[in-house]
Amino acid sequence: MLPRRHIRVKVFQTIYSFTQKNKHLKFSAREELRTNLNSYKLLYKLILNIIFGIRELALEEIEINKRKFLPTKEDLKPNKKFVKNKFLKSISFKKIDDVIESHKVKNISKKLYKKIKKSKLYSSYLNEPLCKFENEKNFFLRIVKNYIITNPIIDEFIEEHSIFWNDDILIVYNSIIENINNKQSINSVNVFRKKDDQLFAYKLLNKTISSLNDVNKQIYSIAENWDKDRIALTDLILLQIAITEIQNFPEIPNKVTMDEYIEISKYYSTPKSKDFINGILDKFVKTN
């Protein structure tokens, strides 16, 4: 489930697309936001499919080795600790179709499985005596974090399929952890924690677009010593959304809104953007 900051990021991405495509009559900002939000769900399902695929490969490997012409003792009596991981079996994976073509998922799973098998974490785990359930769980989570979520192979793979997925990958991991800690099905994934978050997302988008001209006038008035053309587009959009939020969501403290967009600017704009955005928002709050 998406935290509020990531919902703001999704609105920011949508407004950015809107500024690039609003001349096209078929472009719908609302549909664009819906697509951006759902991309997180698709990535969540993809990561589950990859985990599922890795376990399937481990099972296949055991069966293939048994059928060798001259199998070794290890082939005939393999270490099944990984495929019998108590925690892995307890979370009841369900393969989810229609995310990405199955052969592509299998190929990326193979690459990741090779990396995992070569790791000290994996070999140490196989050589340990019988583990407690909590140890099995910790091993699984470390594998997911270190060899799937933060693996450059995954970064390259997801970049080919969605420009938003690199922004979503850590949120997906946190959602998996949250489901596990709350003893919920790992297969269940919701975009929003509660209805209020959904209302927040679409209201913020709609209000930002409908008040762009008025908000821009306020921004340019405050930034009177700046050449309009020198204001980075990403900075302008972040300011548009932040000011819209301050004006339309009185229940959210101004300081919270300011801090959120300053933090977002550190990832999506220039190194000096946080100071510029902070200065504009601070002056706006003090004069309104």
Secondary structure, DSSP 8 states (H G I E B T S, - for coil): ---HHHHHHHHHHHHHHHHHHTTSTT--HHHHHHHHHHHHHHHHHHHHHHHHHHHHHHHHHHHHHHTSSS--HHHHS---TTTT-HHHHHT------SSS-HHHHHHHHHHHHHHHHHSHHHHHHHHS-S--HHHHHHHHHHHHIIIIIT-HHHHHHHHTT-TTHHHHHHHHHHHHHHHHHTT--TT---S-SSHHHHHHHHHHHHHHHHTHHHHHHHHHHHTTTS-GGGS-HHHHHHHHHHHHHHHH-TTS-HHHHHHHHHHHHHHHS-TTHHHHHHHHHHHHHHH-
